[in-house]
Amino acid sequence: MTELLGPAEIRALAAELDVRPTKKLGQNFVHDPNTVRRIVDLSGVGEGDVVLEVGPGLGSLTLGLLATGAKVVAVEIDPVLAGRLPDTVAERGGAERLTVVGADALRVTAGDLPEQPSALVANLPYNVAVPVVLHLLAELPSLTSGLVMVQTEVADRMAAGPGSRTYGVPSVKLAWYGKARKVAAVPRSVFWPVPNVDSALVAFERGDAVVTAVSRKRLFAVVDAAFSQRRKTLRAALATWAGSAERAGELLAKAGIDPKTRGEQLDVHQFARIAAATD
């Protein structure tokens, strides 16, 4: 069994590298082996999978993923952490199945990776979690599933359905790709340093493409406009996007949507109808 990192190992590695976790990079390192095993188990990855890990940090989750027999492509923006990770893994086994890519996950492309990953499993920096997931789903069609650890509030938004108080832009955009669901809470005590927010795990599976002739970019523009002023009706919220409130009302009527409806009441298919109404 692969030896995972505990609190003492995490602090020793951080001291060796003179690493001080920064809020700017959203660095909160998991130091509890049981939490790592739980995440890996819930992810369902194993031998034959190519797993993309974003922000591996000191390697806690990386070691757990490699222990399943999967290959891991780890994208790390911090050059010091990226440089140390292969040695940490080599000391414990599985180095031949690890590739470290020094890059910003918000800008990484399919061509930057040695293999196309089938799953995303990551403890994501809270401040960029949703943009990272959306960018990777758009850039990497090979990604069919994922399990990410994010701030609880973000997890609620990612997994929300129409009509929910937390339903919004992240909910609709993720629904374009497939189904997201909140699967488990993660206690603050398993992180170093201890964050001042709660965390949760969100799983997603890529589903069938939304049946529409409009592009993702066009549909997402409608979604952004609809939620830019949450308390307004769609007729008012889409006025700038459409050119006028009157034109917005016409497009909504053409799409079969009541102009008095609010954005949080519509699912991704209804937003697609609005986007298509401009044709």
N, C-alpha and C positions, 0 to 999 in steps of 0.2 A: 504493500500500500504506500502511495506517495505521501511523504511527510509534508503536511501543510504548515503554513505560517501561523504562529500564535502571537500574542501580544509582545512577548520578549523578542522574538525574531523580527517583528515589524519595527520595533523601536531600535533594535541593533542595526538593521539595514538603513533606517532613516539617519541614525547617527553616523554611520560609515560614510554615507553619501552627503552628509550635511544638508539633508532635505527637511525643510520646514513646510508642512502642508499649507497651501495657499488657498484663500477664499476665491481669488481670481480664477484659478483653474478648477475650482470646485473639488479640491482633493480631500476626501475623507476615506481613509484606508480601512478595509474590513480586516479585523484581527481575530475573528472567531472562526475556527475550523468547522464547527458544526453548522454555522450559517452558510459557509462556502459549500459544504456538502449538500445542504438543503437546496441552495440555488441550482447547483449542478443537477441534482436529482429532478427538480421541477422543470429544468430546461429540456430534459429528455435526450440530450446529445450523447453520442457514443462513438464507437469505432466506425470509421467510414464517413463521419461528418467532418466538414471544414467549418470551424467556428470562428467568427469574427468577434474579437473582444476589443472594445474601445476603452481607453484609459486604464490599462492593466495596473498602473501604479507600481507597487513593490512586488506584485505577483501572487497575491493570495488566491484570487479566483482563477488565474492562469494555471496554477498548479492543480487545482481541483478539476478544471476542464481537461487538462492533459491526462489526468489519472483515469479518465473514461476510455482512453485510447483514441480520442479525436485529435485531429490536427487543429492547431490554433494559430490564427493570424492576429497578432496584437498590434493595434494602432495606438501609438503613444506620442503625444505632442511634446512632452518634457524630455529633452535629449539625455539628461542624466539618468532618469528612470529607464528610458529606452535602452541605454547602454548597459545598464546593470542587469536587466531582466534575463537575458540568455544565460548569464553566469548563475543567477539564482536557481533557474530551472536545471541547469547542468549539474548542480550540486545535489539535486533531488531526483533526477530522471525525467526523460521525455523531451530532452532538448532537440532531438532529431525531428520532432513533430511541431516545433515552434518556429514561427517567422515573426520578427519584430519589424514593423514599418514605422519609421519616425515621421509622423505627419499629423496634420490637423484633421480630425474626423469630419469636420464640416466642409473640407475641401478635397478629401481623398476621392479618387476615381477608381473605376474598375481596373484600369491599367496600372495603378500603383500596387495592386495586390498580386502575389505569386499564384494564387488559386482563387477561384470564385467561391465565396463562402455560402453555405446552406443555412446557417443559423447565426443570429446575433445574440450574444450573451454578455452583459456588461453591467457594471456599476457606473452609471452615467453621471457626469457632473451636472448638478441640479440646474445650473443656469442655462445649459444648452441642450438639455435632454430631448425635448421635442424636435428642435431643428435638426439634431444629429440623426434621430430615427427617421424623420421624413427624408432627409438627404440620402441616407443609405438605402432606403427602400426605392427611391427614385433611381439611384445610380447603380444599384446591384440587383438586377432581376432574379439572380440566383438565390437571394435570401427568401426562404419560404416560411421561416418561423423565427421567433425571438423571445427572449426573456430579459427584461431590463429592470434594474433597481433605480428608482427615482423618488423624488419627494412625494409624499402621500397626496398632497394637493394636485400635483401634476398627474399622478397615477389616476386620480378620480376624473380629471379632465380627459385624459387619453381614452379611458374606457367608458365614458358616459354615453348614454343614448338620448335621442330627441326628447325634449320635454324636461330633462333633468336640469337642476340648478347649475350643475357644473359642465353642462354640454356647451361646446363652443368650437372655435377654429381647430384645435388639435383633434377633437373628437371626429369632426367631419373629414378632415384630411387623412387621418389614419383609416377611416372607414372606406376611403377611396381604394386603399390597398387591401384591406381585409378586416378581420375581427380582432379587437383588442379586449382584454379582460384583466381585471385586477385579481391577483391570485393569493397574495399573502402580505401581511405587515412584517416589517423588519424593525426590531428594537434599536433605539439610539445607541445602546451600550456596546454594540458589536463593532462600532467604528472608532477609529482614532484619527484626528481628535473627534470627540463626541459632537455631532451636529446639533444645532438648535431647532431642527425640524424633524418630523417623523418621516420614515421611508416606507416604500411598498414595492412589491414586484408586480410588473405588468407583463403579461404574455400576449403575443399576437401571432396570427397565422395569415399568410397571404392568401387571399381568396380569389374568386373569379373577378375579372375586370368589370367595372361598372359599364353597363351597356349604354354607350352614348357616342355620338360622332364628334363631340367637342374635346378639346385637348385638356390635359390636366391643368395646365397653366391658366387656361380660360375659366375653368370651373373654380379653381382656387381663388381667382380674382373676385368671383361672385361671393364666395364664402368669406373672404376677408372683408369685403364691403358690407355684407349682411350683419357681421358681428362687430363692426367698427362703432356702432351705436346701438347697443343691445336693447335698450328700452323703446326704441322706435319701431314702427311697423316697417315691413320690408319695402313698402312704397317709398317711405322717407329715407330709410337706410341705404337703399340702392340708387337714390337720386343722382349722386355724383357719378357713380359707375355707369348709369344708363344715359346720363346727360341732362335729365330732369326728372322730377317726381312723376310728371305725367307719362313720360316715356317708360319709367320703371313700372308704373301701373299697367301700361299696355303689355309690356313683356311678361309681367306676372300673370295677367289674364290669359295671354297666349300659352303660357306654361301650365295653365290650370291651377294656379295658386292664388288664394285670396290675398289681395294686396294689404289687407289689415293684419295678416299673419306676421309673427316675429320669427327671426332666423332660428332661434333655439327650438322651434317646433318642427323644422324640416329635416329630413334625412338626406344622405348624399345623393340619392337618386332624384329627389325633388330639386336639389340645387343644380344637378346636371340638366334638368328640364329647363330651368331658368336660363342657364348658360346657352343652351341650344336655341332658345327663343330668339336670340339675336340674329339667327340665320335668315 
